[in-house]
Amino acid sequence: MTIENISQTKTFGGWHKQYVHTSNVLDCAMRFAIFLPPNASKSQPVPVLYWLSGLTCTDENFMQKAGAFRMAAELNIAIVAPDTSPRGEGVADDDAYDLGQGAGFYVNATQAPWASHYQMYDYITKELPALIESHFPVTAVKSIAGHSMGGHGALVIGLRNQESYRAISAFSPISNPMNCPWGQKAFTAYLGSDKANWRQYDATVLLAERDANLPILVDQGDADNFLAEQLKPELLVSVANKNNHELNLRMHAGYDHSYYFISSFIADHLVFHAENLYK
Amino acid sequence: MTIENISQTKTFGGWHKQYVHTSNVLDCAMRFAIFLPPNASKSQPVPVLYWLSGLTCTDENFMQKAGAFRMAAELNIAIVAPDTSPRGEGVADDDAYDLGQGAGFYVNATQAPWASHYQMYDYITKELPALIESHFPVTAVKSIAGHSMGGHGALVIGLRNQESYRAISAFSPISNPMNCPWGQKAFTAYLGSDKANWRQYDATVLLAERDANLPILVDQGDADNFLAEQLKPELLVSVANKNNHELNLRMHAGYDHSYYFISSFIADHLVFHAENLYK
């Protein structure tokens, strides 16, 4: 697994770097970004927070807009931001912003024309961490977070791989994709019409079906235009309460779906992850 | 002077808002953004930091990428980010990124085809603050900062209007535009070939010619690709030292020209401005 460095920028005493590599899982070239705190070194490797972005995003949105580096540097945590889908001319796409490139939904697609490249679940859970852990001064200790579609991804991936992640956090996650337009459209395309195959990618279903031993933090703005129709975090809370799962949903009055919301509370998420990554 | 609100987003307990208005000085529609800290109100108005952006930027770059709101909220400072030039189909432009729209250089142009709209110096020093002070819960106490072309703008505007601003700060400013390619190209186009007319817009010349009573903070990365050819902050320091001006140039090892650099040190600038705005 070779990777090619395409940018490196000093920030908050650490480094923001971008790389391209050929993904075997996705069968295309992929770009990711990593923030390395000032004190990360081979002799002092650091834990990693994986950040999954939302619809239309690349590796850049979080790194440029979240304002996460100050606290990540202070807490000695690396952050990895992958792209949100396979990319490139040979990769299936759709004109809509919520399907195809930029909208991988962190699933392994089974349906044509998507199945040949859209294997984001395996990319995020297997190929990418293996690559990160082999090339950077990081430990195998990791946690996962994300926004909107990426909040869905973080919840699903964390809940299905609790041995691999110390904690999950999400901003404005698509909490019950089987029951919202974004999720239904994507799951029908990528997974087919048999809803039995959707359940493994629905955080509310997963949280109802299995024990969750890792802590979950969710932040949601009540002025988010997508809250009622697409996000529905109250369903997550409902099943968590029923099953005594540790889930902290914080509703924030007046905040919307943007990075202005994320940046306002990202420091809390980093502290939450650090507490679990270093315990 | 009427203004139209086109976005408002809660962030760090305060508000990021964008407005459009018809500028009489620039004779076109202009957009600006303002950050209002949580406690700003008509009964408790706050001082304002004006941020001037660099080449190709709009009102959005600083607001999205600088990570300034946490500290501005804490210090109770409003931030106003104007656009970097007049805009629109009827406004002269050039295919190059460093001339025309997005590259106003904060001067009052005297040459065709620029003079009819490119009056950014008057816009920033007169029309915009009058508009801000009439529409928002702010005082007339202000300071000014900027990046690259906007660092040049902040230095020139602050030095020529010392009665109006409490402090100046700049990241990676074009410090001696008469003697670098960016400045020579822009000044020739906007001001004509007589260099006597350029001097009023050159911070190094201004600092050599007049007393500066307001404090100046300049941050510069030593891995900035534009440092040697375009920026030359050492010339500023040289004239400041010669004339006993208060200018603090901080060189930062390994940092470049990007917002990853700005975000790393913006908190220091906000503290510097707050100390002067509230003294």
Interface residues (C-beta under 8 A of the other chain):
Chain A: T9 K10 T11 F12 G13 H16 Q64 K65 G67 F69 R70 G221 A223 G254 Y255 D256 S258 Y259 Y260 F261 S263 S264 A267
Chain B: T9 K10 T11 F12 G13 H16 Q64 K65 G67 F69 R70 G221 A223 G254 Y255 D256 S258 Y259 Y260 F261 S263 S264 A267
